[in-house]
Amino acid sequence: MTAPFLLFSLLGLGIFYLQNLPFFPHVHLRLLALLVFCVGLRPSLYLPLSLALALGLLQDSFAATPFGLQLGGALLLVATARFFRRRLLIQGIAFQVLGSLAALTLQEAWFQVIIGLLGKRAFLPQDLIPHFGLEILGTALLSPLMYQVVQGAEKFLRRRGWWPLRETTSASS
């Protein structure tokens, strides 16, 4: 589990760096959330949980939101991915987009409820609804591409000698 965690963490750090430093004022996509969701669709549960913990804490340390908000949102993405896992792996691209759209909408609802409960601002300000909607929709449309990136990273690891635990035990039987 160490090799995939390190690879996906490095991929997440690269996305975080590009999204928050050079592209910040122009790019409003939730690519880290999409990465956590797509990794959550894979068979292992430990990998998406550890990745959500690492990337959620990274975002919490950088964001100006209450500490733990991004971590809770990342864990919610993993839970949603585990719920949709069988349905999305069997179905096509449209179901991947719909599943990620549902997961990102749940994550945004989580953010708004927690921020509203803490009294930071009103629950879903009317002027931000179109902005968040377009941001979530644009990110969800990229989910098939991110899913292919996750599969490509796993193929890269397999060529380097790493095999998931389930495949190694079934191959030796």
N, C-alpha and C positions, 0 to 999 in steps of 0.2 A: 504494500500500500504506500510505501514511502516514495517510490519513483513516480506514480501517477500524481500523488499529492504535490510533490515538488514541481512537476511539469505544469499542472494546472494552476498552482500558486504563482509560478513565474509568468504564465499566460495572463492570469488575473492582474498581477503587478504591472505587466506591460499595458494592458487595457486601462488600468487605473491611472498610470502615468500619462498615457496619451489623452485620455478623456479629461483629466482634471488639470493638467498643466498646459500643454500647447493648444488643445482644442476646446478649452473650457467655455469661452463665451459663445462658441458657434455650434458645438455638438451637444445635443440634449437627449441622448439615448442612454438607456440603462443596460449597458453591455455587461457589466459585472453581474447584475441580477440575472440576465439571460444566460451567462456562463454557469452560474450556480444552478439555475433551473435545468439546463441541458445536462450537466453532470449528474444532477439528481435523477435523471431518467435512466442512467446506467444501472446495472444490476447491484453493484456494491452500495451499501448504505453508509459505511464508515467514510468513504471518500467524500461524498457530498456534505456530510455533517462536518467533517474537519475543514473542508474548503469553505463552507458557510461560516464557520467559526472564525477562520483566519481572515477571510475577506470582509466579513461583517465587522470585526474589530478594527480592521484597517480603515474601513469607511467611517466607523464611529470616531476614530481618532482624528480624522481629517475634516469631517462635517461639523457644521455649527448646530447640530441637533442634539437632543438629550442622549447621553451615552447609553447604548444598548438598543436604540431604535433601529439602526441598520442591521445589527446582529439578529434582532427579532424578526425583521423583514426577510433576512436571508434564510433563517430557519423555517419561516412560513413558506418560502419558495421551495425548499427541500420537501416539506410536507406535501405541498401541492403537486410537486413532481412525482413523489411516490404514489400519490393517489391516481395520477394520470398515466403512470409508467406503462402499464400493459396496453392501455387504449392507444397511446401515442406511438408506441413502437410497432404495433400491428398496422395502424392506419397510415395515411399518407401525410403529405406536407400541410394540407389544410387543417388537419387535426393538431399538428404541432403548433401552428400559428394560433389556433383557438385555445389550446391548452396554455401556451405562454401568455396569451392575452388575459385569460382568467387568472393566472398566477400573478401577473404584474398588476392587475386590477386589485386583487386581494392584498398585495403588498402595499399599494398606494392607499387603500382603505385603512390598513393597519397604521401607516404613517399618520394619516389624517386623524384617526381616532385617538391615538396616543398624544399627538401634539394638541388636539382639541381638549383632551382630558387634563393636560398639564397647563392649559390656559395660555398657550403661546400665541394662538390665533384661532379664528372661528373655524368650525368644521367645514371643509371644502368651500373656500371662498369662491364666489361666483366668477370672479375675473380669472381664476386659475384653472377652472374646469376644462376649457378648450385647450389650454397649454398642456396640462397633464394628459388629457385624452390623446392628443396628437403624439406626445412623447411615448406613451404606452403603445399606441398603435404602430408607430414607426419601429419601436423596439421589437414588438411581436412579429412584425413582418420579416425581421432578420433572424428569427428562430431557426428556420431550416438551415441557414448558413452556419449559425453557431453550432447546431447539432452536427453538421459535417465537420466542423473544426474539432469538436470533441472526439468524434470517431477517428479523424485523422491523427489526433494526438495519441489515441490508444493504439492505432496501427503502427505509429512511430515507435512506441514503447515495445510492442510485440516484435518488431524487427530488431530491437536491441536486446531481446531475450527476456522481457517481462511478460508474464502470463497471469491473468486474473486467477484468484484462488479457486474459483468454481471450475474453471477449465482445466487446471492442473490436476485436481482430484478426480474429475470425470475421465480425463485422458489416461490416468494410471490404472483405472479400474478395468 
